[in-house]
Amino acid sequence: MKSAGIALSLATAGLAAPTAASSWSGWKGVKNLFVLGDSYSQIGFDVTGTQPNTANPFGNPTFPGWTSSNGPNWVGFLTSTYNTSFIKTYNVAYGGATVDSALVAPYASTVLSLKNQTQDQFVPTYGSHPTATPWTSADSLFAFFIGINDVGNSWWFDNATVLYDQIFSVYDGLLEQTYQTGARNFLFLSVPPVNLAPLTLGNGDYAVENEGKMIGVWNDKLTNLTKTFGTKHTDTKLMIHDTFGVFNDVINDPSAYEQTKGLKNTTGYCEAYKDGTTTWYTKDPSCTYAVNEYLWLNELHPTFPMHNATAASIVKFLDTQ
């Protein structure tokens, strides 16, 4: 059954109506998009390089950037396909990121965690609303897509649930820091069912089941985070997109979304494609299908049709908020 793409806002999370006015004016009112996260979101943006402008809404690099999707990712589709007006996108997401490297180590010490992205990139570069980036609370949306690596690198720990409490305490503090700069509109993407990606499928039923359980724990804690943060700051708009549901729908039935109806394999990938291809639609003779007909580019990262469906679902969701 196709997911409606409708997830948690303050109201659906069971919170009382805000006592302070929210600045949220809908997707149509977004002029600046700030993105923090991991490889599912990264484009290779350099905060010291060319900033988003009318010629390139991403600033740098050129579209679609250095993505993990062999084409545009969900950020690219939001900015260039499903935008209703011109949007400047400031994307500090970094491949391999966890919330805090001191709590869950990434694959390399050079990875910029969500903590680094917030404290070392966003706050000092954009937090003061510089003349070159005149964003306002009302015209900006802050999108967070994090947790895939936190769960993937820790789901088997005996103390994983306690660890996640510590992680979300840090997460809350990072949201507080963005709030203090003027951020009021927040979009969170839930962790998708990456336990059904080839990486975990290859490790057997135990891994699939138990990583899946911890994804559920993570997403529940994300819901609780929005509740507690919204209680502290009633002038915010906090929205959780059901990214888990969208991925689950497509894995079970690619035709659930127009953007993914051409997928022919949702459980595996072809070795020849795993590091990317020369075009978005390459067909290698060693592979059964063209690269864009696989949901998975490699062991963990989905191809651009999945990102396209995710972006379309996000906009449909935002239009209801």
HELIX and SHEET records of a PDB file:
HELIX    1   1 TRP A   27  GLY A   29  5                                   3    
HELIX    2   2 TRP A   74  SER A   80  1                                   7    
HELIX    3   3 LEU A  114  ASN A  116  1                                   3    
HELIX    4   4 GLN A  117  PHE A  122  3                                   6    
HELIX    5   5 VAL A  123  TYR A  126  1                                   4    
HELIX    6   6 ILE A  148  GLY A  152  1                                   5    
HELIX    7   7 ALA A  160  GLN A  180  1                                  21    
HELIX    8   8 VAL A  194  LEU A  196  5                                   3    
HELIX    9   9 PRO A  198  LEU A  201  1                                   4    
HELIX   10  10 ASP A  205  LYS A  232  1                                  28    
HELIX   11  11 THR A  243  ASN A  252  1                                  10    
HELIX   12  12 PRO A  254  ALA A  256  5                                   3    
HELIX   13  13 GLU A  258  THR A  260  5                                   3    
HELIX   14  14 GLU A  271  TYR A  273  5                                   3    
HELIX   15  15 VAL A  291  GLU A  293  5                                   3    
HELIX   16  16 PHE A  304  LEU A  318  1                                  15    
SHEET    1   A 5 LYS A  88  ASN A  91  0                                        
SHEET    2   A 5 ASN A  32  GLY A  37  1                                        
SHEET    3   A 5 SER A 140  PHE A 145  1                                        
SHEET    4   A 5 ASN A 185  LEU A 189  1                                        
SHEET    5   A 5 LYS A 237  HIS A 241  1                                        
END                                                                             
